[in-house]
């Protein structure tokens, strides 16, 4: 069966790339792009040229809060829905406003599509901070709304470095299967990936990035940043390194250990984010510089021929907000095997529905 996928909050296409690459050894079972929506112009252009270059009209660039969903429905019917609803107000990095924030209720547009179109299954994604937002009430409300829309849900906190992704990126992903479908989803096991080399050094250097590869321009560092980085060892940041007085940061109550943090080449990268100011660009383990966008994209498992559109700042944000392609692909393959009746190694969920 071919599942036609609709996407809300599509980002630059990490979920879509994982979906269309999903392969269970039977060409009769696959996922294809049907339509997508995001509000950012550069992000939509990136999605189009990499996911659906012959169907640019299938990507609607507009704010979901103003968009008439019928515009998406008119593009074509869907069998599945993916929505990585914006995480700004659920992230542990921010104030965790949850439902009280500007972005907290955006998940409801995904629920509306589920109610109106009743796809066979869905995949929803958000940050791990969702578990504690609004003292845990946010996650319960979201889960209940998915069930009321007519779905069995299978939430799990995926630690992507355990699935072969060279980055410690932890995300809640909820798979839902329509109630009338006789299938039960199981969380794919991490065991097949236990021997994967998920070090950031391996991801960035093997194979070497060609000089002709897009989005690989280096960022010029100021003299003081270079001097500061030369005093920070791999794995250290601006607060636990032995910095001279004139290089120390006058920041009180800093919560982010990523500030001027250099990668440890033997470990997965720390979480790639969409921000980049204040020393949060992600820094090379041996060279006194921030990573290039292409290096960051490799840590997100985007292939080198995946071209991002926009300024360096725009591209950095797109990459940081994306779902790792390889991690998404593993989950989509588990969904396909579920519907195809193909057994696969699984593990117990770590979040109760």
Rosetta blueprint (number, residue, H / E / L):
1 X L
2 X E
3 X E
4 X E
5 X E
6 X E
7 X E
8 X E
9 X L
10 X L
11 X L
12 X L
13 X L
14 X H
15 X H
16 X H
17 X H
18 X H
19 X H
20 X H
21 X H
22 X L
23 X L
24 X L
25 X L
26 X L
27 X L
28 X L
29 X L
30 X E
31 X E
32 X E
33 X E
34 X E
35 X E
36 X E
37 X E
38 X E
39 X L
40 X L
41 X H
42 X H
43 X H
44 X H
45 X H
46 X H
47 X H
48 X H
49 X H
50 X H
51 X H
52 X L
53 X L
54 X L
55 X L
56 X H
57 X H
58 X H
59 X E
60 X E
61 X E
62 X L
63 X L
64 X L
65 X L
66 X L
67 X L
68 X L
69 X L
70 X H
71 X H
72 X H
73 X H
74 X L
75 X L
76 X L
77 X L
78 X L
79 X L
80 X E
81 X E
82 X E
83 X E
84 X L
85 X L
86 X L
87 X L
88 X L
89 X L
90 X L
91 X L
92 X L
93 X L
94 X L
95 X L
96 X L
97 X L
98 X H
99 X H
100 X H
101 X L
102 X L
103 X L
104 X H
105 X H
106 X H
107 X H
108 X H
109 X H
110 X H
111 X H
112 X H
113 X H
114 X H
115 X H
116 X H
117 X H
118 X L
119 X L
120 X L
121 X E
122 X E
123 X E
124 X E
125 X E
126 X E
127 X E
128 X H
129 X H
130 X H
131 X H
132 X L
133 X H
134 X H
135 X H
136 X H
137 X H
138 X H
139 X H
140 X H
141 X H
142 X H
143 X H
144 X H
145 X H
146 X H
147 X H
148 X H
149 X L
150 X L
151 X E
152 X E
153 X E
154 X E
155 X E
156 X E
157 X E
158 X E
159 X E
160 X H
161 X H
162 X H
163 X H
164 X L
165 X L
166 X L
167 X E
168 X L
169 X L
170 X E
171 X E
172 X E
173 X E
174 X E
175 X E
176 X E
177 X E
178 X E
179 X L
180 X L
181 X L
182 X L
183 X L
184 X L
185 X L
186 X L
187 X E
188 X E
189 X L
190 X L
191 X H
192 X H
193 X H
194 X L
195 X L
196 X L
197 X L
198 X L
199 X L
200 X H
201 X H
202 X H
203 X H
204 X H
205 X H
206 X L
207 X L
208 X L
209 X L
210 X L
211 X L
212 X L
213 X L
214 X L
215 X L
216 X L
217 X L
218 X L
219 X L
220 X L
221 X L
222 X L
223 X H
224 X H
225 X H
226 X H
227 X H
228 X H
229 X H
230 X L
231 X L
232 X L
233 X L
234 X L
235 X L
236 X L
237 X L
238 X L
239 X L
240 X L
241 X L
242 X L
243 X L
244 X L
245 X H
246 X H
247 X H
248 X L
249 X L
250 X L
251 X L
252 X L
253 X L
254 X L
255 X L
256 X L
257 X L
258 X L
259 X L
260 X L
261 X L
262 X E
263 X L
264 X L
265 X L
266 X L
267 X L
268 X L
269 X E
270 X L
271 X L
272 X L
273 X L
274 X L
275 X L
276 X L
277 X L
278 X L
279 X L
280 X L
281 X L
282 X L
283 X E
284 X L
285 X L
286 X L
287 X L
288 X L
289 X L
290 X E
291 X L
292 X L
293 X H
294 X H
295 X H
296 X H
297 X H
298 X H
299 X H
300 X L
301 X L
302 X L
303 X L
304 X L
305 X L
306 X L
307 X L
308 X L
309 X L
310 X L
311 X L
312 X H
313 X H
314 X H
315 X H
316 X H
317 X H
318 X H
319 X H
320 X H
321 X H
322 X L
323 X L
324 X L
325 X H
326 X H
327 X H
328 X H
329 X H
330 X H
331 X H
332 X H
333 X H
334 X H
335 X H
336 X H
337 X H
338 X H
339 X H
340 X H
341 X L
342 X L
343 X L
344 X L
345 X L
346 X E
347 X E
348 X L
349 X L
350 X L
351 X L
352 X L
353 X L
